[in-house]
Amino acid sequence: MSIKYIYDSKGKKTGVVIPIEMWNENKSKILNGHQKQEGKKVFKPSKYRGIYHDLNLDLEKEVKKLRDEWVRI
């Protein structure tokens, strides 16, 4: 048995059917998003929570400054 793709009426891939042997071999890699993926670490935003705490910044002012950088007249 080989990998089979499922298409919608417009020809867009909407699903895939894989052999159970392949699923069993790769299930933990597919379902476990906390592991490294293809040699790369998964980005976890919670790791950076509170990094501005000790910087003594007025965050409202900094946010406004960042927004103003994107305003084009």
C-alpha positions in Angstrom: 0.0 0.0 0.0 1.3 3.5 -0.8 0.4 7.0 0.3 -2.9 8.3 -1.1 -4.0 11.9 -1.3 -7.6 13.1 -1.0 -8.7 16.0 -3.2 -11.7 18.3 -3.1 -13.8 19.2 -6.1 -11.4 22.0 -7.0 -8.4 19.7 -7.1 -6.9 20.9 -3.8 -5.3 18.3 -1.5 -7.5 18.0 1.7 -6.2 14.9 3.3 -3.8 11.9 3.1 -4.1 8.2 3.7 -0.9 6.5 4.8 -0.1 2.8 5.5 -0.6 1.8 9.2 3.0 0.6 9.3 4.2 4.1 8.3 1.9 5.7 10.8 3.1 3.4 13.7 6.7 4.2 12.9 6.2 8.0 12.8 3.2 8.5 15.1 5.3 9.9 18.0 7.1 12.3 15.8 3.8 13.6 14.3 1.8 13.8 17.5 4.5 15.1 19.9 5.0 18.8 19.0 7.3 19.3 22.0 10.2 17.3 20.5 12.8 18.7 18.1 11.5 18.7 14.5 14.0 17.8 11.8 16.9 18.9 14.0 15.3 22.3 14.9 13.9 23.3 18.2 10.2 24.2 18.5 9.7 27.9 19.3 8.0 28.3 22.7 6.8 31.9 23.3 6.2 31.2 26.9 9.9 30.9 27.4 10.2 34.7 26.8 7.4 35.8 29.0 8.5 38.7 31.2 11.8 39.5 29.5 11.1 43.3 29.7 10.3 43.2 33.4 13.7 44.5 34.5 14.3 47.0 31.7 12.4 50.0 33.3 10.6 50.8 30.1 7.3 52.6 29.6 5.8 49.8 27.5 2.9 52.0 26.3 5.3 54.6 25.0 7.5 51.9 23.3 4.5 50.3 21.7 3.4 53.7 20.3 6.9 54.3 19.0 6.9 50.9 17.2 3.5 51.6 15.7 4.6 55.1 14.5 7.5 53.5 12.6 5.0 51.6 10.4 2.8 54.7 9.7 3.6 55.9 6.2 2.3 59.3 5.1 
